[in-house]
Amino acid sequence: MVQEIAEKTKPVSDKERLGRKEEIMTVLARAADDSQFLARLADNPSEALKYYTLTQEEIAALASGDIKKIESWLGKLDQRHATWLWCRLSQEKW
């Protein structure tokens, strides 16, 4: 618990922030281009994302299709990168 709090309050370097953005963009691009990955992401987001270096907050945002939060990190997404998020929001299962 203490370690989790320390990690949340630890300052993030510009290099680390850029790496996090690139990792999220990689997930969104793969979801747009790989229908099998898109299906796995829809069925079990945690399992589909386990090989990516993402924080719990990032996994939750991707799993729920939280476009506002993701765009607050990355900026406005183009149509291709928003594919998964719009698919997720159109699903009834959360």
C-alpha positions, 0 to 999 in steps of 0.5 A, spaced: 500 500 500 505 504 501 509 503 495 503 504 491 502 511 494 509 512 493 509 510 485 502 515 484 506 521 487 513 520 484 514 525 479 514 522 472 519 525 467 518 527 460 521 521 457 517 516 461 511 520 460 512 520 452 513 512 453 506 512 456 503 515 451 506 511 445 504 505 449 497 507 449 497 509 442 500 502 440 494 499 444 489 503 440 493 502 433 493 495 434 486 495 436 484 498 430 488 494 425 487 487 428 480 484 429 482 478 433 486 483 438 480 488 438 475 482 440 480 479 445 480 487 448 472 486 448 472 480 451 477 480 457 481 487 457 485 485 463 488 479 459 489 483 452 493 488 455 497 484 460 503 484 455 503 492 455 506 496 460 500 500 463 498 503 469 492 501 472 489 507 471 491 507 463 488 499 463 481 502 466 481 507 461 482 503 455 477 497 458 472 502 459 473 506 453 474 513 457 475 517 451 476 524 455 481 521 460 485 518 454 485 524 450 487 528 456 493 524 456 494 524 448 490 530 445 485 529 440 485 522 437 484 521 430 478 516 427 483 510 427 486 511 434 479 512 437 476 506 433 477 501 440 474 507 444 468 508 440 467 500 439 467 499 447 462 505 448 457 502 443 457 495 447 453 494 453 457 490 457 462 494 462 
